[in-house]
Amino acid sequence: MPADRTAVISGVSSGIGRAIAAHLLADGWTVIGLSRRQPDLSAQRFSWRHCDLTHPRSTEGAVSDIGTVQALIHAAGFQVSGRLGALDPDDGTHMYAVHVDAAIRLANSLVDRITAGGRILLIGSRTAVGVAGKSQYAATKAALRALARSWATELAPRRITVNVIEPGPTETAMLTDPARATTPPVTPPLGRLIHPEEVAALAHYLLTDNSAMITGQHLTICGGASL
């Protein structure tokens, strides 16, 4: 990676996206953050752009004038739970728009401006394997695996790697969102929830030169929840 590194990160207003942005800023990265709400991040190398990922024009417009970047990190997300027979199709549509369609639009818009040896990182979920009561959410996160493997193959000639981080229950505002009340979080076997900073540290590793040979993979950080 060059000394002057720039990352575009979605979902920077809270949770994992904010933690990744803070971690990269501390390491000297320039960060362009995208979110609906302005984050409480303050740094000389940080700039924020309002972006509603449910709207294609807002998503594509937010990055239309960005120059060369070294990394795209799609961390925005939310969860609505429900069991079969009581599912609201609109919930699935909205989650797909934020988790999958926005990832496609951001990557498609920026791919020609990602430098050789750059990175695309998608924040998925360990529920991608399927979890009762989370079928719509799980389906959108499973789609990220297919995107990552497809793009990793396409971008290998440019040495751009594409990976998915799949956290288990992480200590963010999402855990207390009433929209997921039907599937309360379960403490992993290691005895506590995952900290957003731990996900950020793994994300940071995947942006370093030491991870240059990791691509098309999904990496789970779950405290043993998937055992």
LINTASUL-V270567 format. One record per backbone hydrogen bond with DSSP energy under -1.0 kcal/mol. CO is the residue of the C=O (numbers start at 1). NH is the residue of the N-H. E is the energy in kcal/mol with one decimal. If there is no record, write none. Layout:
CO	NH	E
CO	NH	E
This chain:
3	5	-1.0
5	30	-3.2
6	70	-2.7
6	71	-1.4
7	32	-2.8
8	73	-3.1
9	34	-2.6
14	18	-1.4
15	19	-2.1
16	20	-2.6
17	21	-2.2
18	22	-2.6
19	23	-2.2
20	24	-2.5
21	25	-2.5
22	26	-2.0
24	29	-2.6
25	28	-1.5
30	7	-2.7
31	47	-2.2
32	9	-2.4
33	49	-2.7
34	11	-1.7
34	12	-1.4
35	51	-2.0
43	46	-1.7
45	31	-2.3
47	33	-3.1
49	35	-1.5
52	55	-2.1
55	59	-2.3
56	60	-2.7
57	61	-2.4
58	62	-1.7
63	66	-1.2
69	115	-2.3
70	119	-2.2
71	8	-2.4
72	121	-2.9
73	10	-2.3
74	123	-2.5
83	86	-2.5
88	91	-1.4
88	92	-1.2
89	93	-2.1
90	94	-2.5
91	95	-2.4
92	96	-2.5
93	97	-2.1
94	98	-1.9
95	99	-3.0
96	100	-1.9
96	101	-2.5
97	102	-1.8
100	104	-2.4
101	105	-2.7
102	106	-2.8
103	107	-2.5
104	108	-2.8
105	109	-1.9
106	110	-2.0
107	111	-2.1
110	113	-2.6
111	114	-1.0
113	69	-2.6
115	118	-1.9
118	161	-2.0
119	72	-2.0
120	163	-1.9
121	74	-2.5
122	165	-2.4
125	128	-1.8
126	129	-1.3
127	130	-2.7
131	134	-2.1
133	82	-2.6
134	138	-3.4
135	139	-2.3
136	140	-1.7
137	141	-1.9
138	142	-2.6
139	143	-1.6
142	146	-1.0
143	147	-2.1
144	148	-2.6
145	149	-2.3
146	150	-2.2
147	151	-3.1
148	152	-2.5
149	153	-1.5
150	154	-2.0
151	155	-2.8
155	158	-1.5
155	160	-1.7
156	159	-2.1
158	117	-2.0
161	120	-2.5
162	216	-3.4
163	122	-2.6
164	219	-2.9
165	124	-3.2
166	221	-1.5
167	126	-2.1
169	194	-2.5
170	172	-2.3
172	175	-1.4
173	176	-1.2
174	177	-1.3
177	180	-2.1
178	181	-1.7
179	81	-2.2
180	183	-1.7
188	191	-2.2
194	171	-3.2
195	198	-1.4
195	199	-1.3
196	200	-2.3
197	201	-1.9
198	202	-1.6
199	203	-2.5
200	204	-2.7
201	205	-2.1
202	206	-2.0
204	207	-1.4
205	208	-1.7
208	211	-1.4
209	212	-1.7
211	214	-2.3
217	164	-2.7
219	166	-3.4
221	168	-2.3
222	225	-1.5
223	190	-2.1
224	227	-1.6
